[in-house]
């Protein structure tokens, strides 16, 4: 596929067709897809377990390829869940960024990685 033809919507359609022709829609409930997603996320984490920060940034090519495919699995399941629930994941991400901009104003949190609930009124 030409990258200029690439889009999340095209991926969504291709995945829906992939599942439809295999009669897998019956297995692709949001619950099942969420469970598959978390299993794939765990497989991704396994590739980084016990690595130093620097090692995690400079993976050998074979490990990088394995990580690339785990990321693909995660994206596939995420797109399928969103599709099955009628959620536009890009719109949802933009909405969440707007929420986070309010929760984490730059002037208050720059260089500080605490959770929003950890910022007291006087910090």
Secondary structure, DSSP 8 states (H G I E B T S, - for coil): --GGG--HHHHHHHHHHHHHHTT-GGG--HHHHHHHHHHHHHHHHHHHTT--HHHHHS--HHHHHHHHHHHHHHHHHHHHHHHHHT--HHHHHHHHHHHHHHHT-HHHHTT----GGG--TT-
